[in-house]
């Protein structure tokens, strides 16, 4: 699997994501600077990493969503290339219009940085095929703006179409319906606040995140 | 020509920042505050002749996230 990780000024989880992808695929991902207008030929997975792109100016992810590389990411997503946005990457994907809703300041205003239990709500997606439906897993979170909000009709549609991929077991940041991660309508774009790339080897204290990348690799190669 | 864009959270959208400001005001002894909503003010220095629809376009495409925010444009013709 040929992977790419987009790097914005202020990204800080790009290396973690690259290490996780190399671990699972056996190949180093291409690291793509935000000013690149194109992605490498034949990329079959794109990761938008966590961090504080553009210093979170205006709104988290707002500037990054309008950067040159994101036009290429949108084109690739429209062709069906799997795209994952983690943490700030999730904020970038909502700001870019690739996912519905918005990520607002955490309801209690505090930065949350800890391991949180999640439930896999949809185990049929490209990204969650290696999990069981309803399985409980643990990923770390580290964010200030993870409070997922959308209007009721959008939330109902996400639930009805099985597009809530991950849900917090407990209240973490005020997110509507405890949503932690969602899919786009074609199922090839996933945004989530928790960090699967930070739990890919036992030294991390858990390997629940590794299966996300392994499942994806298996689906892409199938 | 200058214009000001006021960006506010839509009614009903939880504003944790406004809530915190409200609590702080109460802590300072200001008891008559019913609610606080925080927003943003963006000042634009524009070429003469910039149309309203162009400024609205800027708001929709970048300055405001219309999923959660409203915007209001105020032109300062003599500025």
Interface residues (C-beta under 8 A of the other chain):
Chain A: X58 X59 X62 X66 X94 X95 X100 X101 X102 X104 X105 X106 X107 X108 X109 X147 X149 X150 X174
Chain B: X13 X14 X16 X17 X20 X61 X62 X63 X65 X67 X68
